[in-house]
């Protein structure tokens, strides 16, 4: 049974992600690859939303889509409305008339969670210094997340075989295979578009969906110890001789590898890195490792580090 409970390590991961992004945009030395913080957020979103949806299906046998979308709206819309109002008001004062026209079109795209498509159509290079003059540039990731939130519950319902008014037995095997397929197809698309139409790979959901799906796949791994064996969704894919105790013993190592991978990408990636594509594997997989370390019943050093109060406060504010 998947139990949604507060995970301080996830709050700490949010803090790491926002610090990376802020450090990158503020040109802080050593943060040349800080834009990977967005990829951390995408994996976290896939993990948490899938976690909550699976719990609801296991508890009730159905998904209340109205309640799900209402929660997203209450969390995001007030802050978005305030940001739009302040930015457009200030822009009307300090921008030239032709710049205000561009600002207004981007504000409209932002208000409808379409800004990622707007920037992709303009062939915006997010990693270009010139792009940072757009006050709404950061909203592209919010648009990608909202588009993900719109379609993902429907995918989960379909893959689990959930039909309104019925009490089905959730088809976890089909869920695992379906999400793995989405991950693979989206990742291949990301590689192709990164080489041919990089703005499309960077901004559009189809090329980013594999990052959310990687977080979702992490949910299907056991939430506690492996010592009692794998979950039913994975049992048929693993050999009978698989040594589950080795996974438990390696859990602390997973956490440190994950944290080291994020820091390495932050330091060694820069504006010249072909991103997302294959390069995005590093922040995505290392985030998954950190999530798995935090889900273990074994307390690890990285879990304790991510649970420090300053990171908790930053994570709470970023949320």
C-alpha positions in Angstrom: 0.0 0.0 0.0 1.3 3.4 -1.0 1.0 5.8 1.9 1.3 9.5 1.1 3.1 11.1 4.0 5.3 14.1 4.4 8.8 13.4 3.1 11.3 16.0 4.4 13.9 14.8 1.8 11.6 15.8 -1.0 11.2 19.3 0.6 15.0 19.5 0.7 15.2 18.4 -2.9 12.9 21.3 -3.9 15.2 23.6 -2.1 18.2 22.2 -3.9 16.4 22.6 -7.2 15.4 26.3 -6.6 18.9 27.2 -5.4 20.4 25.7 -8.5 18.1 27.7 -10.8 18.6 31.0 -8.9 22.3 30.5 -8.8 22.4 29.9 -12.5 20.3 33.0 -13.4 22.3 35.2 -10.9 25.5 34.1 -12.6 26.9 32.8 -9.3 30.3 31.1 -9.9 30.0 27.3 -9.9 26.4 27.3 -11.0 26.9 27.2 -14.8 24.6 24.2 -15.0 22.1 25.3 -12.5 19.3 25.2 -15.1 19.1 21.4 -14.3 17.1 22.4 -11.2 14.0 22.5 -13.5 14.7 18.8 -14.4 14.7 18.0 -10.7 11.3 19.7 -10.4 9.9 17.7 -13.3 11.0 14.4 -11.8 9.6 15.4 -8.4 6.3 16.3 -10.0 6.0 13.0 -11.7 6.9 11.2 -8.5 4.5 13.0 -6.2 1.5 13.2 -8.6 1.8 9.5 -9.4 2.2 8.7 -5.7 -1.0 10.6 -4.8 -3.0 9.2 -7.7 -2.1 5.6 -7.0 -2.9 6.1 -3.4 -6.4 7.4 -4.2 -7.1 4.5 -6.6 -5.9 2.0 -4.1 -8.1 3.6 -1.4 -11.3 4.3 -3.4 -11.0 2.4 -6.6 -11.4 5.6 -8.6 -10.0 9.0 -9.3 -11.8 12.3 -8.5 -10.6 14.4 -11.4 -12.5 17.5 -10.3 -10.9 17.4 -6.8 -7.5 16.8 -8.3 -7.7 19.8 -10.7 -9.2 22.0 -8.0 -6.2 21.3 -5.7 -3.8 22.3 -8.5 -5.8 25.5 -9.2 -5.8 26.6 -5.5 -2.1 26.0 -5.2 -1.0 27.7 -8.4 -3.5 30.3 -9.6 -3.3 32.9 -6.8 0.5 33.2 -7.1 0.3 33.2 -10.9 -2.3 36.0 -10.9 -0.3 38.1 -8.6 2.9 37.7 -10.6 1.2 38.5 -13.9 -0.5 41.7 -12.4 2.8 43.1 -10.9 4.9 42.3 -14.0 2.5 43.7 -16.5 2.0 46.8 -14.4 5.7 47.5 -14.0 6.2 46.7 -17.7 3.6 49.3 -18.7 5.7 51.9 -16.9 9.3 51.0 -17.9 8.9 49.3 -21.3 8.7 51.0 -24.7 5.4 50.7 -26.6 6.7 48.0 -29.0 8.2 46.1 -26.1 4.8 46.3 -24.2 3.1 44.6 -27.2 5.5 41.6 -26.9 5.1 41.6 -23.1 1.3 41.5 -23.4 1.4 38.5 -25.8 3.7 36.6 -23.5 1.6 37.5 -20.5 -1.5 36.1 -22.3 0.4 32.9 -23.1 1.5 32.6 -19.5 -2.0 33.2 -18.1 -3.3 30.2 -20.3 -0.3 28.0 -19.4 0.8 28.2 -23.0 4.1 30.1 -22.6 6.3 27.0 -23.3 4.7 26.6 -26.7 5.0 30.4 -27.2 8.7 30.4 -26.6 9.2 27.2 -28.7 7.4 28.9 -31.6 9.7 31.9 -31.2 12.7 29.5 -31.3 13.8 31.0 -28.0 17.2 29.8 -26.7 16.7 29.5 -23.0 20.4 29.2 -22.4 21.2 32.4 -24.3 22.0 35.5 -22.2 19.6 37.5 -24.4 16.6 35.3 -23.4 17.0 36.3 -19.8 15.6 39.8 -20.5 12.1 38.3 -20.9 10.4 38.7 -17.5 8.1 35.7 -18.2 10.8 33.3 -19.4 10.7 31.3 -16.2 7.0 30.5 -16.7 7.7 27.9 -19.4 8.3 25.2 -16.8 5.1 26.0 -15.1 3.2 25.6 -18.4 4.9 22.2 -19.0 3.9 21.1 -15.5 0.3 22.2 -15.9 0.0 20.4 -19.2 1.4 17.3 -17.5 -1.1 17.7 -14.7 -3.9 17.9 -17.3 -3.1 14.6 -19.1 -1.4 12.4 -16.5 -4.4 11.5 -14.4 -6.1 10.3 -17.6 -3.1 8.2 -18.4 -3.1 6.7 -14.9 -6.8 5.9 -15.2 -6.4 4.2 -18.5 -3.3 2.2 -17.6 -4.8 1.1 -14.3 -8.1 0.2 -15.9 -10.1 2.6 -13.7 -13.6 3.2 -15.0 -16.0 5.6 -13.2 -18.6 3.8 -11.2 -16.7 0.5 -11.0 -14.4 -0.9 -8.4 -11.6 -2.5 -10.6 -8.5 -4.3 -9.5 -5.7 -1.9 -10.5 -3.6 -3.3 -13.3 -0.2 -2.4 -12.0 1.7 -4.5 -14.6 0.0 -2.5 -17.4 0.8 0.7 -15.5 4.5 -0.2 -15.3 4.8 -1.2 -18.9 2.8 1.8 -20.1 4.9 4.3 -18.2 8.1 2.6 -19.3 6.9 2.9 -22.9 6.1 6.6 -22.5 9.5 7.2 -20.9 11.3 5.5 -23.8 9.4 7.2 -26.6 9.7 10.6 -25.1 13.4 10.2 -24.4 14.1 9.2 -28.0 12.1 12.2 -29.1 14.1 14.5 -26.8 17.3 13.3 -28.3 16.1 13.8 -31.9 14.7 17.2 -31.3 17.8 18.4 -29.3 19.8 17.6 -32.4 17.4 19.1 -34.9 15.1 21.6 -33.2 16.5 22.3 -29.8 13.9 24.9 -28.6 11.2 22.3 -29.2 13.1 19.7 -27.2 13.7 22.2 -24.4 10.2 23.7 -24.1 7.6 21.2 -25.2 6.0 18.5 -23.0 6.3 15.5 -25.4 10.1 15.9 -25.3 10.0 16.4 -21.5 7.4 13.8 -20.6 10.1 11.2 -19.9 11.4 13.2 -17.0 8.0 13.2 -15.3 7.6 9.5 -16.2 11.0 8.6 -14.7 9.7 10.0 -11.4 6.5 8.0 -11.9 8.6 4.8 -12.4 10.4 5.5 -9.1 7.0 5.2 -7.4 6.6 1.7 -8.6 9.7 0.6 -6.8 9.2 -0.5 -3.2 8.6 2.3 -0.7 10.5 0.7 2.1 12.9 -2.2 2.4 13.6 -4.8 -0.4 14.3 -7.5 2.2 10.7 -8.8 1.9 11.0 -9.1 -1.8 9.8 -7.0 -4.8 6.3 -5.6 -5.3 4.0 -7.6 -7.5 4.4 -5.1 -10.3 8.1 -6.0 -10.5 8.3 -9.6 -9.4 7.8 -11.1 -12.8 10.6 -9.0 -14.2 13.3 -10.0 -11.7 15.1 -13.4 -11.4 14.2 -15.6 -8.4 17.9 -15.5 -7.3 17.9 -11.7 -7.1 19.6 -10.6 -3.8 17.3 -7.9 -2.3 19.5 -7.4 0.7 22.2 -5.9 -1.6 19.8 -3.2 -2.6 19.1 -2.3 1.0 22.9 -2.1 1.8 23.5 0.1 -1.3 20.7 2.6 -0.4 23.1 5.1 1.3 25.4 4.9 -1.7 22.5 5.6 -4.0 21.8 8.8 -2.1 25.4 10.1 -2.2 25.6 9.1 -5.9 22.5 11.1 -6.6 23.6 14.2 -4.7 27.1 14.0 -6.4 25.5 13.6 -9.8 23.4 16.8 -9.3 26.4 18.8 -8.1 28.5 17.5 -11.0 25.9 18.5 -13.6 25.6 21.9 -11.9 29.4 22.5 -12.1 30.3 20.9 -15.5 27.2 21.7 -17.6 27.0 25.2 -19.1 25.4 27.2 -21.9 27.3 25.1 -24.5 25.9 21.8 -23.3 23.5 20.2 -25.8 20.5 20.1 -23.6 18.1 18.4 -22.8 18.8 15.2 -24.8 21.2 12.7 -23.4 22.7 15.2 -21.0 19.4 15.4 -19.1 19.9 11.8 -18.1 22.3 12.8 -15.4 20.0 15.1 -13.4 17.0 12.9 -14.0 18.6 9.6 -12.9 20.4 11.2 -9.9 17.1 12.7 -8.7 15.5 9.3 -9.0 18.4 7.9 -6.9 17.8 10.5 -4.2 14.1 9.8 -4.2 14.7 6.1 -3.8 17.2 6.7 -0.9 14.6 8.9 0.8 11.9 6.3 0.4 14.0 3.6 2.2 13.2 2.6 5.8 17.0 3.0 6.3 17.9 6.6 7.3 20.7 7.8 5.0 23.2 10.6 5.3 21.6 12.4 2.3 18.2 12.1 3.8 19.4 13.8 7.0 21.2 16.4 5.0 18.1 17.2 2.9 16.0 17.4 6.1 18.0 20.3 7.6 15.8 23.2 8.6 17.2 25.8 6.2 16.5 23.5 3.2 13.1 22.7 4.6 12.2 26.4 4.7 13.5 27.1 1.2 11.6 24.1 -0.1 8.4 25.1 1.6 8.6 28.6 0.1 9.4 27.3 -3.4 6.4 25.0 -3.2 
